[in-house]
Structures are given as C-alpha cells and as structure tokens.
Amino acid sequence: STGQTREHAVLLKALGIPNLIVAINKLDSVNYEQKRYHEVCAKMASFLKQAGVKCPVRYVPVSGSAGANLVQGAQNDEREC
C-alpha cells in the first residue's frame, strides 16, 4: 500500500465515513483467482486496521478493462473476505 492509499484511509477516518467499499481491480489478469483475491483482501484489511479505520469494510472484485462488477453485477454471488 502506497501513499495514496494511506491518504485515503486518513481522509475517510477524519471525515467519519460510516462504511467503506474496497474495489479489488485487475483480477482478470489472474483469471479471477480466488486465492489472489483473498490475499489482497487480507493485506488491505491489515493495512486499514493499522491506519485506524474501524468502519465496516466490504471488498468487491472488479475488472476495469472488462467492466466486471462495474457495468453489470457479477454472475456469481459476491465474494466475501
């Protein structure tokens, strides 16, 4: 996680954002591999906790280039971390 992610975490904490949705992008590049999705979710959860984010967080797998979960919902049930 780089500076921009850290800045966003600080901002949402300062603004009192009650819920957070994290879009996990570029999963098409790993053929939507569930193992990789869970790895990224775990890293983000750890980072957000360390940054002091305490609001509920929902993770959504997306593909910007394919439009998956952006233009239309996923064919499968939404994955949870």
Residue, then its C-alpha position, 0 to 999 in steps of 0.5 A: s500500500t502506497g501513499q495514496t492509499r494511506e491518504h485515503a484511509v486518513l481522509l475517510k477516518a477524519l471525515g467519519i465515513p460510516n462504511l467503506i467499499v474496497a474495489i479489488n481491480k485487475l483480477d482478470s489478469v489472474n483469471y479471477e483467482q480466488k486465492r489472489y483475491h483473498e490475499v489482497c483482501a487480507k493485506m488491505a484489511s491489515f493495512l486499514k486496521q493499522a491506519g485506524v479505520k474501524c468502519p465496516v469494510r466490504y471488498v468487491p472484485v472488479s475488472g476495469s478493462a472488462g467492466a466486471n462488477l462495474v457495468q453489470g453485477a457479477q454472475n456469481d454471488e459476491r465474494e466475501c473476505 
